[in-house]
Amino acid sequence: MSRRGQIKLSEDEQRELLESERVLVVSSLGARGWPHSMPLWYVLRGGEIWIYTYAKSQKVKNLERDPRATLLVETGHEYGELRGVQIEAEAEIHRDPELVFEVAKELTIRYSGAASLATDAAEALRAQARKRVAVRFQPKRIASWDHRKLGGTY
């Protein structure tokens, strides 16, 4: 087996990494063709990555122009600890306020650690949904790695 094959994450390992990490770097293409990379919070819905952001943000403008994006979740400090998933994806922008609210609610619960949202927090998210969008990333190609699988040999 190749070294690349040795360190590849299984689908279950990929899901575990995506569920356990908190920051996703989304890279889109700016108007001048340069990558625009932003760290974002995210939520998994049906195994796919979704974000919630301002409708007028640069990343949304970029994705409206060109839906291709590269997503990166990685962790580890030393070479032998590095794990990550890089996903080439197509973005699908959703503006329906009810769907935007649902994604916002799931994201807020995930990052707050709460079991549910208080009524006032839900009302605030519902009001914000008019100015925001939810973005679903449909994976097209996935690369992954876990250097821990090398057992200290490089």
BABALO-957989 format. One record per residue (C-alpha): x, y, z. Coordinates in steps of 0.05 Angstrom, whole numbers, padded with zeros to 5 digits, always signed. Example, Ala and Ser with C-alpha at 12.3 -4.5 7.8 and 13.67 -1.06 7.14 Angstrom:
<marlos>
+00246-00090+00156;+00273-00021+00143;
</marlos>
This chain:
<marlos>
+00000+00000+00000;+00025+00070-00016;+00042+00118+00040;-00016+00161+00016;-00062+00101+00023;-00034+00087+00093;-00053+00155+00120;-00120+00164+00086;-00179+00172+00134;-00238+00125+00127;-00308+00156+00119;-00321+00144+00193;-00255+00177+00212;-00271+00236+00167;-00339+00245+00200;-00308+00240+00270;-00257+00294+00252;-00310+00340+00223;-00355+00329+00283;-00299+00342+00334;-00265+00403+00303;-00295+00473+00305;-00263+00514+00250;-00269+00504+00175;-00227+00545+00126;-00268+00561+00064;-00229+00583+00003;-00267+00615-00054;-00242+00653-00115;-00243+00728-00112;-00260+00773-00171;-00186+00780-00189;-00177+00704-00188;-00140+00701-00122;-00161+00653-00067;-00201+00684-00011;-00195+00640+00051;-00237+00650+00113;-00242+00610+00178;-00315+00595+00195;-00358+00556+00242;-00398+00501+00209;-00449+00447+00220;-00459+00379+00189;-00528+00366+00160;-00539+00298+00128;-00464+00288+00127;-00452+00353+00088;-00420+00417+00111;-00463+00479+00118;-00445+00549+00140;-00485+00610+00160;-00460+00679+00141;-00480+00749+00119;-00511+00751+00050;-00468+00811+00030;-00402+00780+00053;-00344+00774+00005;-00345+00698+00008;-00419+00697-00014;-00404+00746-00071;-00348+00700-00093;-00391+00637-00089;-00447+00671-00128;-00397+00686-00184;-00363+00617-00181;-00392+00563-00135;-00327+00524-00130;-00295+00523-00061;-00241+00485-00024;-00256+00468+00048;-00203+00450+00099;-00208+00422+00170;-00142+00404+00202;-00113+00391+00270;-00047+00373+00303;+00016+00410+00324;+00073+00362+00309;+00082+00328+00242;+00065+00260+00270;-00002+00287+00298;-00028+00321+00234;-00098+00301+00212;-00142+00335+00161;-00195+00334+00108;-00194+00377+00046;-00257+00378+00005;-00267+00407-00064;-00340+00426-00066;-00394+00465-00101;-00431+00516-00060;-00506+00521-00060;-00531+00586-00030;-00598+00584+00006;-00637+00648+00022;-00702+00620+00048;-00708+00652+00117;-00736+00590+00149;-00679+00546+00125;-00628+00600+00143;-00659+00602+00213;-00655+00526+00220;-00581+00525+00201;-00567+00584+00248;-00602+00548+00304;-00563+00483+00294;-00498+00521+00290;-00513+00562+00352;-00531+00499+00392;-00468+00464+00368;-00421+00520+00388;-00456+00541+00452;-00459+00469+00478;-00532+00480+00498;-00585+00426+00488;-00633+00477+00458;-00641+00552+00447;-00675+00600+00494;-00735+00635+00464;-00701+00703+00461;-00640+00674+00426;-00684+00639+00375;-00722+00704+00362;-00656+00740+00351;-00632+00687+00301;-00699+00690+00265;-00692+00766+00257;-00620+00758+00232;-00641+00707+00179;-00665+00763+00133;-00593+00788+00126;-00559+00721+00123;-00554+00659+00079;-00541+00586+00091;-00490+00553+00045;-00489+00479+00031;-00425+00449+00004;-00433+00390-00042;-00368+00349-00041;-00337+00333-00108;-00268+00307-00086;-00240+00292-00017;-00168+00284+00006;-00152+00265+00077;-00092+00248+00120;-00074+00223+00189;+00000+00223+00203;-00011+00185+00268;-00021+00123+00224;+00053+00127+00205;+00073+00104+00274;+00129+00154+00280;+00164+00134+00215;+00167+00186+00161;
</marlos>
